Amino acid sequence: MNPTNSRVFRLLSPSLSVLVGTSLWLGGCGESISVETVRPRKGEIEESFSEPAKTRLETTYLITMPIAGEIGRIEFEPGDSVEAGQELARYDLTPFQQEVEEARALVNELEAEIALSDYNKLEETAKIETIAMISSMQETLKAAQAQVDAEKRRSERSAKELDRIQKLATERSVSQSQLDDAQLNAETTLIELRKQEFLYTALKAIQTAVELGPRFVDEYLGRKQLQRSVLGHKLAQAQARLARAEHDSARAAIRSPIRGVVLERYELGDRYLPAGQQLLLLGDLNQLEVIADVLTQDALRLQAGSPVFLEPATGFEPIPGIVTRIEPAGFTKLSSLGVEQQRVNVIVSFQGPHENLGVGYQLQARFVTGSSKDALIIPRSCVMQDVDQRYYVMAIEQNRVKKKWIALGLKSDLEMEIQEGLTEEDTLVLHPDATLRDGMRVRMMP
């Protein structure tokens, strides 16, 4: 190879101690390879990976029709601010108020019927009077029985007297008029006896009827109690209907639950809408956060509090953030090359100003998985991997190439941290290739 064809490589970083323009002649058959060299340096390194991300709100509030009804026109547009408790749409309340009044009237009517059913003073008074009448009838029956007994004795005497007069009449010891008088008296006393017995029987029947009076009153009160139970069930139903009507009337108000902005409008209103119809989507931009789906193997290197830098677009300063949550469930996603990847959502909160961002904005999230302020660093191009998966570099010692095994630490896009195997005094081949062999003799070219 002609020495004039040796290339001089530009420094990849101003801080790299690259020996620019140095060529090494490799001993052999007159062949030489021009290589660029570099020395390890002490400095700061940051390990990270980047993924596309987008903004979202931690919580959004979907405003729907709480109950079916007719509402007026919705005047809010996306981006409009709303206050907590602000009316977003107005119902036609007339049907709800009418239903409340009808339900309340039915409740009042049933309560009045129950109050009337509970009024038992007339029945209680009638029962007291009936009991008193029973006591009075008992005394009356005693008197009637005494009268019957007296008339019976009189009738018996009159019968005996008639029998005696009849015997005397056969002996013609009494006149015919005396006999007639005795017969009339006997018949009269017997009629009076029958009269008193009939009166006693009638009074006895009346007493039996009167004695049934308290039982009748009790049964009537029992029937009223059953009717009152039925009215109670009807009242409970009417009260439930009233409560439902009042609840619907109270719900017939569409107000903002938060202080925030309108994100979307789904309905113009000014018509009858069913319950559950979507009207508006609200959110609080102060709750803006970022979501990114990352490879599960990368997510294992993250934890709550891990730093993140969010880049809205080229030319904008990155916005600092931190990982707040790694969702527990992963999912399968096809890459741009059609390869299935296992990914998981990572939630990031802003730690810097982000006033110009809205919901659904695309970002580039750079997740920092480790950093060191005083690390021994070399370019990634210096590092090679052996078949046994160990890492090594090609160092230059006393004009010879020497393979050195190294232990790697943190890795950035362009640099790697060396934990074991090198010092700042070592000189390394910046871009080693397959032609280099351990132990080759070299000499520095001026």
BAVEXNU-445590 format. One line per 10 residues: number of its first residue (from 0); their letters; for each residue x, y, z of C-alpha. Coordinates in nm, 4 decimals, always signed. Layout:
! residues N
NUM> A> X:Y:Z | ...
***
This chain:
! residues 446
0> MNPTNSRVFR> +0.0000:+0.0000:+0.0000 | +0.1335:+0.3418:-0.0891 | +0.2001:+0.5508:+0.2205 | +0.0525:+0.8485:+0.0436 | -0.2840:+0.6755:+0.0568 | -0.2908:+0.6815:+0.4397 | -0.6003:+0.8553:+0.5706 | -0.6323:+1.1042:+0.8519 | -0.9621:+1.0693:+1.0417 | -1.1439:+1.3594:+1.1943
10> LLSPSLSVLV> -1.1994:+1.3590:+1.5732 | -1.5436:+1.2202:+1.6739 | -1.5421:+1.4355:+1.9885 | -1.3356:+1.7448:+2.0715 | -1.2489:+1.5912:+2.4036 | -1.0999:+1.2721:+2.2520 | -0.7233:+1.2599:+2.2701 | -0.6807:+1.1391:+1.9121 | -0.3371:+1.1284:+1.7562 | -0.4342:+1.2873:+1.4284
20> GTSLWLGGCG> -0.2225:+1.2119:+1.1259 | -0.0286:+0.9317:+1.2951 | +0.0389:+0.6327:+1.0685 | +0.1724:+0.3000:+1.1864 | +0.3883:+0.0849:+0.9602 | +0.3194:-0.2786:+1.0206 | +0.6220:-0.5066:+0.9814 | +0.5863:-0.7744:+0.7235 | +0.6310:-0.7912:+0.3518 | +0.6631:-0.4215:+0.3087
30> ESISVETVRP> +0.2875:-0.3767:+0.3562 | +0.1493:-0.1113:+0.5931 | -0.1917:-0.0104:+0.7211 | -0.2603:+0.3450:+0.8239 | -0.4723:+0.3612:+1.1378 | -0.6016:+0.6308:+1.3642 | -0.5341:+0.6109:+1.7366 | -0.6962:+0.7411:+2.0494 | -0.6302:+0.7419:+2.4223 | -0.8864:+0.6779:+2.6988
40> RKGEIEESFS> -1.0054:+0.9860:+2.8823 | -1.1711:+1.0654:+3.2116 | -1.5081:+1.2304:+3.1815 | -1.8843:+1.2061:+3.2147 | -2.0834:+0.9383:+3.0366 | -2.4545:+0.8771:+3.0264 | -2.6213:+0.5531:+2.9208 | -2.9626:+0.5947:+2.7592 | -3.1999:+0.4747:+2.4923 | -3.4635:+0.6634:+2.2950
50> EPAKTRLETT> -3.8206:+0.5794:+2.1981 | -4.1055:+0.7711:+2.0346 | -4.3592:+0.9015:+2.2855 | -4.6674:+1.1182:+2.2980 | -4.8437:+1.3373:+2.5477 | -5.1687:+1.2465:+2.7150 | -5.3692:+1.3522:+3.0176 | -5.3498:+1.1537:+3.3368 | -5.7281:+1.1841:+3.3660 | -5.9908:+1.2942:+3.1173
60> YLITMPIAGE> -6.3554:+1.3651:+3.1964 | -6.6179:+1.2457:+2.9506 | -6.9342:+1.4521:+2.9846 | -7.2445:+1.2563:+2.8897 | -7.6205:+1.2963:+2.9213 | -7.6949:+1.1909:+3.2816 | -8.0608:+1.1269:+3.1908 | -8.2618:+1.1429:+2.8724 | -8.4075:+1.4812:+2.7919 | -8.3985:+1.7862:+2.5712
70> IGRIEFEPGD> -8.1021:+2.0218:+2.6058 | -8.0146:+2.3548:+2.4521 | -7.7272:+2.4228:+2.2164 | -7.3743:+2.3510:+2.3413 | -7.1713:+2.6661:+2.2774 | -6.8306:+2.5372:+2.3892 | -6.5554:+2.4711:+2.1357 | -6.2353:+2.2646:+2.1768 | -5.9791:+2.4760:+2.3597 | -6.2344:+2.6780:+2.5573
80> SVEAGQELAR> -6.1657:+2.7064:+2.9282 | -6.4203:+2.5871:+3.1827 | -6.4507:+2.6373:+3.5555 | -6.5449:+2.3739:+3.8110 | -6.9233:+2.3750:+3.8481 | -6.9818:+2.5774:+3.5310 | -7.2968:+2.4862:+3.3385 | -7.2073:+2.3199:+3.0103 | -7.5581:+2.2590:+2.8724 | -7.9101:+2.3380:+2.9942
90> YDLTPFQQEV> -8.2016:+2.0954:+3.0192 | -8.5666:+2.1719:+2.9552 | -8.6736:+2.1149:+3.3171 | -9.0525:+2.1340:+3.2701 | -9.1081:+1.7558:+3.2263 | -8.8956:+1.6790:+3.5321 | -9.0789:+1.9341:+3.7484 | -9.4173:+1.7975:+3.6388 | -9.3148:+1.4449:+3.7265 | -9.1987:+1.5604:+4.0693
100> EEARALVNEL> -9.5307:+1.7382:+4.1349 | -9.7369:+1.4380:+4.0246 | -9.5354:+1.2020:+4.2421 | -9.5584:+1.4387:+4.5406 | -9.9371:+1.4714:+4.4994 | -9.9774:+1.0928:+4.5026 | -9.7630:+1.0682:+4.8156 | -9.9751:+1.3312:+4.9904 | -10.2961:+1.1531:+4.8907 | -10.1787:+0.8191:+5.0267
110> EAEIALSDYN> -10.0505:+0.9773:+5.3463 | -10.3961:+1.1325:+5.3987 | -10.5632:+0.7939:+5.3422 | -10.3273:+0.6321:+5.5919 | -10.3969:+0.9049:+5.8463 | -10.7714:+0.8455:+5.7982 | -10.7193:+0.4717:+5.8312 | -10.5221:+0.5265:+6.1510 | -10.8105:+0.7279:+6.3028 | -10.9835:+0.4677:+6.5264
120> KLEETAKIET> -11.1552:+0.6871:+6.7839 | -11.5063:+0.6207:+6.6484 | -11.4508:+0.2475:+6.6587 | -11.2942:+0.2607:+7.0023 | -11.5868:+0.4696:+7.1322 | -11.8353:+0.2275:+6.9753 | -11.6566:-0.0610:+7.1459 | -11.6728:+0.1133:+7.4835 | -12.0437:+0.1849:+7.4322 | -12.1081:-0.1731:+7.3282
130> IAMISSMQET> -11.9347:-0.3061:+7.6376 | -12.1477:-0.0718:+7.8484 | -12.4600:-0.1886:+7.6675 | -12.3687:-0.5499:+7.7391 | -12.3464:-0.4721:+8.1069 | -12.6791:-0.2875:+8.0918 | -12.8439:-0.5699:+7.9001 | -12.7336:-0.8157:+8.1630 | -12.9117:-0.6121:+8.4285 | -13.2150:-0.5742:+8.2033
140> LKAAQAQVDA> -13.2265:-0.9481:+8.1469 | -13.2119:-1.0057:+8.5210 | -13.5095:-0.7721:+8.5647 | -13.6955:-0.9387:+8.2782 | -13.6277:-1.2802:+8.4278 | -13.7621:-1.1581:+8.7613 | -14.0722:-1.0253:+8.5879 | -14.1217:-1.3588:+8.4115 | -14.0867:-1.5400:+8.7435 | -14.3409:-1.3070:+8.9057
150> EKRRSERSAK> -14.5898:-1.3438:+8.6234 | -14.5430:-1.7169:+8.6347 | -14.6322:-1.7238:+9.0020 | -14.9328:-1.5023:+8.9403 | -15.0437:-1.7258:+8.6547 | -15.0060:-2.0328:+8.8752 | -15.2133:-1.8690:+9.1511 | -15.4775:-1.7624:+8.9024 | -15.4917:-2.1193:+8.7672 | -15.5310:-2.2589:+9.1187
160> ELDRIQKLAT> -15.7955:-2.0032:+9.1949 | -15.9858:-2.0939:+8.8772 | -15.9648:-2.4604:+8.9699 | -16.1055:-2.3887:+9.3157 | -16.3872:-2.1712:+9.1755 | -16.4747:-2.4393:+8.9237 | -16.5079:-2.6997:+9.2010 | -16.7281:-2.4651:+9.3994 | -16.9328:-2.3918:+9.0909 | -17.0168:-2.7615:+9.0556
170> ERSVSQSQLD> -17.1522:-2.7456:+9.4093 | -17.3317:-2.4238:+9.3201 | -17.1458:-2.2510:+9.5996 | -17.0339:-1.9604:+9.3733 | -17.2138:-1.7594:+9.1144 | -17.1540:-1.7730:+8.7446 | -17.0004:-1.4258:+8.7461 | -16.7404:-1.5324:+8.9997 | -16.6523:-1.8239:+8.7773 | -16.6229:-1.5982:+8.4748
180> DAQLNAETTL> -16.4033:-1.3554:+8.6691 | -16.1731:-1.6395:+8.7779 | -16.1433:-1.7663:+8.4200 | -16.0697:-1.4146:+8.2924 | -15.8063:-1.3576:+8.5596 | -15.6372:-1.6900:+8.4838 | -15.6307:-1.6180:+8.1119 | -15.5050:-1.2612:+8.1728 | -15.2200:-1.3721:+8.3964 | -15.1213:-1.6423:+8.1448
190> IELRKQEFLY> -15.1165:-1.3885:+7.8629 | -14.9040:-1.1576:+8.0754 | -14.6680:-1.4467:+8.1487 | -14.6369:-1.5251:+7.7790 | -14.5771:-1.1566:+7.7139 | -14.2993:-1.1351:+7.9715 | -14.1437:-1.4569:+7.8393 | -14.1481:-1.3174:+7.4858 | -13.9958:-0.9933:+7.6102 | -13.7270:-1.1897:+7.7928
200> TALKAIQTAV> -13.6512:-1.3924:+7.4795 | -13.6283:-1.0743:+7.2737 | -13.3994:-0.9140:+7.5267 | -13.1885:-1.2305:+7.5279 | -13.1524:-1.2073:+7.1486 | -13.0627:-0.8425:+7.1753 | -12.8024:-0.9251:+7.4388 | -12.6484:-1.1860:+7.2078 | -12.6295:-0.9287:+6.9294 | -12.4846:-0.6667:+7.1618
210> ELGPRFVDEY> -12.2245:-0.9100:+7.2915 | -12.1071:-0.9543:+6.9305 | -12.0471:-0.5776:+6.9063 | -11.6879:-0.5692:+7.0485 | -11.5876:-0.8616:+6.8272 | -11.7341:-0.6834:+6.5260 | -11.5420:-0.3689:+6.6183 | -11.2182:-0.5690:+6.6574 | -11.2667:-0.7383:+6.3217 | -11.3409:-0.4044:+6.1594
220> LGRKQLQRSV> -11.0227:-0.2589:+6.3100 | -10.8294:-0.5605:+6.1844 | -10.9649:-0.5068:+5.8356 | -10.8640:-0.1416:+5.8574 | -10.5159:-0.2538:+5.9592 | -10.4897:-0.4734:+5.6498 | -10.6069:-0.1844:+5.4349 | -10.3525:+0.0349:+5.6085 | -10.0763:-0.2168:+5.5221 | -10.1796:-0.2048:+5.1556
230> LGHKLAQAQA> -10.1774:+0.1743:+5.1679 | -9.8327:+0.1588:+5.3280 | -9.6952:-0.0425:+5.0334 | -9.8566:+0.1974:+4.7882 | -9.7079:+0.4900:+4.9811 | -9.3607:+0.3304:+4.9693 | -9.3924:+0.2925:+4.5926 | -9.5127:+0.6511:+4.5567 | -9.2274:+0.7775:+4.7761 | -8.9780:+0.5815:+4.5642
240> RLARAEHDSA> -9.1271:+0.7351:+4.2522 | -9.1041:+1.0803:+4.4099 | -8.7416:+1.0211:+4.5144 | -8.6602:+0.9045:+4.1610 | -8.8328:+1.2072:+4.0100 | -8.6492:+1.4440:+4.2458 | -8.3213:+1.2640:+4.1732 | -8.3753:+1.2934:+3.7975 | -8.4669:+1.6582:+3.8386 | -8.1489:+1.7203:+4.0381
250> RAAIRSPIRG> -7.9409:+1.5305:+3.7795 | -8.0872:+1.7366:+3.4982 | -7.7875:+1.9665:+3.5147 | -7.4699:+1.9305:+3.3096 | -7.1786:+2.0988:+3.4862 | -6.8013:+2.0808:+3.4626 | -6.6412:+1.8633:+3.7314 | -6.3043:+2.0388:+3.6953 | -6.1291:+2.3569:+3.6040 | -5.9747:+2.2817:+3.2672
260> VVLERYELGD> -6.0327:+2.2989:+2.8937 | -6.2613:+2.1400:+2.6392 | -6.0647:+1.8750:+2.4500 | -6.3391:+1.7542:+2.2154 | -6.7023:+1.8293:+2.1398 | -6.9166:+1.5356:+2.0244 | -7.2633:+1.6926:+2.0164 | -7.4133:+2.0301:+1.9248 | -7.7265:+1.9758:+2.1360 | -8.0505:+2.1698:+2.0908
270> RYLPAGQQLL> -8.2497:+1.8457:+2.0674 | -8.3744:+1.5472:+2.2643 | -8.0896:+1.3090:+2.3536 | -8.0841:+0.9700:+2.5258 | -7.9085:+0.9027:+2.8539 | -7.5380:+0.8309:+2.8062 | -7.5023:+1.0366:+2.4881 | -7.1463:+1.1779:+2.4728 | -7.1314:+1.5576:+2.4758 | -6.7829:+1.6867:+2.5647
280> LLGDLNQLEV> -6.4405:+1.5663:+2.6698 | -6.2694:+1.7793:+2.9366 | -5.9205:+1.7722:+3.0792 | -5.6768:+1.9654:+3.2955 | -5.3590:+2.0449:+3.1022 | -5.1759:+2.0680:+3.4344 | -5.2093:+1.6881:+3.4438 | -5.0290:+1.6443:+3.1125 | -4.7977:+1.3421:+3.1067 | -4.6096:+1.1343:+2.8513
290> IADVLTQDAL> -4.6533:+0.7709:+2.7530 | -4.3988:+0.5659:+2.5599 | -4.3942:+0.1965:+2.4784 | -4.0457:+0.0551:+2.5263 | -3.8937:-0.2875:+2.4821 | -3.9413:-0.4987:+2.7909 | -3.5672:-0.5624:+2.8179 | -3.5097:-0.1855:+2.8223 | -3.7887:-0.1374:+3.0780 | -3.6000:-0.3667:+3.3157
300> RLQAGSPVFL> -3.3313:-0.0980:+3.3373 | -3.5857:+0.1648:+3.4438 | -3.7560:+0.2363:+3.7705 | -3.9783:+0.5061:+3.9184 | -3.7680:+0.8230:+3.9324 | -3.5407:+0.7386:+3.6392 | -3.4534:+1.0606:+3.4509 | -3.5932:+1.1205:+3.1028 | -3.5338:+1.3965:+2.8483 | -3.8253:+1.4792:+2.6199
310> EPATGFEPIP> -3.7586:+1.6420:+2.2841 | -4.0709:+1.7986:+2.1243 | -3.9044:+1.8630:+1.7873 | -3.5726:+1.9425:+1.6242 | -3.4342:+2.2708:+1.7504 | -3.6245:+2.2651:+2.0807 | -3.4529:+2.2247:+2.4118 | -3.5204:+1.8861:+2.5771 | -3.7671:+1.9013:+2.8651 | -3.6598:+1.7098:+3.1763
320> GIVTRIEPAG> -3.8905:+1.4449:+3.3179 | -3.8924:+1.1357:+3.5361 | -4.0471:+0.7908:+3.5088 | -4.3538:+0.7783:+3.7330 | -4.4924:+0.4363:+3.6506 | -4.4134:+0.1246:+3.4495 | -4.7326:-0.0598:+3.3674 | -4.7334:-0.4231:+3.4850 | -4.8683:-0.5810:+3.1640 | -4.6673:-0.5976:+2.8437
330> FTKLSSLGVE> -4.8021:-0.6437:+2.4912 | -4.6851:-0.7605:+2.1505 | -4.6212:-0.5041:+1.8782 | -4.4885:-0.5352:+1.5243 | -4.1805:-0.3307:+1.4479 | -4.1389:-0.1320:+1.1263 | -3.9637:-0.4389:+0.9838 | -4.2530:-0.6659:+1.0765 | -4.0751:-0.8272:+1.3727 | -4.2828:-0.9072:+1.6812
340> QQRVNVIVSF> -4.1563:-0.7232:+1.9892 | -4.2621:-0.7393:+2.3512 | -4.3198:-0.3893:+2.4794 | -4.4582:-0.2197:+2.7858 | -4.5981:+0.1288:+2.8495 | -4.3870:+0.3661:+3.0575 | -4.5456:+0.6807:+3.2021 | -4.3328:+0.9950:+3.2375 | -4.4134:+1.3163:+3.4210 | -4.2740:+1.6558:+3.3209
350> QGPHENLGVG> -4.0170:+1.8196:+3.5450 | -3.9779:+2.1344:+3.3366 | -4.1865:+2.3949:+3.1491 | -4.4140:+2.2511:+2.8792 | -4.6787:+2.5186:+2.8274 | -4.6763:+2.4882:+2.4484 | -4.7594:+2.1192:+2.4481 | -5.1096:+1.9798:+2.4121 | -5.2693:+1.6375:+2.4237 | -5.1471:+1.3809:+2.1695
360> YQLQARFVTG> -4.8234:+1.5633:+2.0768 | -4.5399:+1.3471:+1.9437 | -4.2103:+1.3528:+2.1371 | -3.8804:+1.1714:+2.1423 | -3.8093:+1.0347:+2.4890 | -3.4512:+0.9634:+2.5896 | -3.4458:+0.7389:+2.8977 | -3.1301:+0.7660:+3.1077 | -3.0431:+0.4274:+3.2588 | -2.7130:+0.5241:+3.4201
370> SSKDALIIPR> -2.4471:+0.7947:+3.4428 | -2.0990:+0.8534:+3.5818 | -1.9129:+1.1814:+3.6207 | -1.5598:+1.0398:+3.6448 | -1.5526:+0.7418:+3.4133 | -1.2701:+0.6096:+3.1918 | -1.4154:+0.6469:+2.8411 | -1.3214:+0.5264:+2.4930 | -1.5040:+0.5457:+2.1573 | -1.7344:+0.2542:+2.0759
380> SCVMQDVDQR> -1.5369:+0.1983:+1.7530 | -1.2379:+0.0804:+1.9563 | -1.4224:-0.2143:+2.1077 | -1.4450:-0.5567:+1.9465 | -1.6045:-0.8815:+2.0636 | -1.4451:-1.2243:+2.0552 | -1.6199:-1.5509:+1.9732 | -1.6519:-1.6233:+2.3458 | -1.8483:-1.2994:+2.3843 | -1.5652:-1.1230:+2.5712
390> YYVMAIEQNR> -1.4739:-0.7669:+2.4740 | -1.1252:-0.6445:+2.3809 | -0.9360:-0.3534:+2.2242 | -0.6205:-0.3361:+2.0122 | -0.3581:-0.1395:+2.2064 | -0.0115:-0.0309:+2.0853 | +0.2815:-0.1029:+2.3150 | +0.6468:-0.0638:+2.2034 | +0.5523:-0.0544:+1.8386 | +0.3511:-0.3769:+1.8633
400> VKKKWIALGL> -0.0236:-0.4435:+1.8513 | -0.1528:-0.6067:+2.1684 | -0.5022:-0.7442:+2.2362 | -0.6316:-0.6279:+2.5712 | -0.9370:-0.7741:+2.7379 | -1.1625:-0.5184:+2.8967 | -1.4702:-0.5005:+3.1219 | -1.7347:-0.2587:+3.0006 | -1.9587:-0.0382:+3.2084 | -2.2006:+0.2221:+3.0824
410> KSDLEMEIQE> -2.2614:+0.2647:+2.7096 | -2.3732:+0.5736:+2.5216 | -2.4383:+0.6077:+2.1501 | -2.0721:+0.6910:+2.0737 | -1.8725:+0.5953:+2.3824 | -1.8250:+0.3208:+2.6391 | -1.7070:+0.3164:+2.9995 | -1.4082:+0.0939:+3.0770 | -1.4230:-0.0598:+3.4233 | -1.1207:-0.2885:+3.3938
420> GLTEEDTLVL> -0.8300:-0.3436:+3.1553 | -0.7150:+0.0106:+3.0531 | -0.5629:+0.3331:+3.1870 | -0.5425:+0.6837:+3.0526 | -0.1865:+0.6106:+2.9352 | -0.2898:+0.3416:+2.6880 | -0.2919:+0.4065:+2.3137 | -0.5671:+0.2308:+2.1192 | -0.6484:+0.1706:+1.7579 | -0.9570:+0.3782:+1.6882
430> HPDATLRDGM> -1.0914:+0.1586:+1.4062 | -0.9382:-0.1899:+1.4346 | -1.0033:-0.4357:+1.1516 | -0.9476:-0.8027:+1.0769 | -0.5940:-0.7455:+0.9404 | -0.4578:-0.6591:+1.2850 | -0.3064:-0.9441:+1.4786 | -0.1863:-0.9609:+1.8336 | +0.1968:-0.9115:+1.8451 | +0.2434:-0.7448:+1.5030
440> RVRMMP> +0.5469:-0.5169:+1.5028 | +0.4777:-0.1569:+1.4085 | +0.6662:+0.1681:+1.4012 | +0.5399:+0.5225:+1.4163 | +0.5420:+0.7248:+1.1029 | +0.6220:+1.0924:+1.1403
***
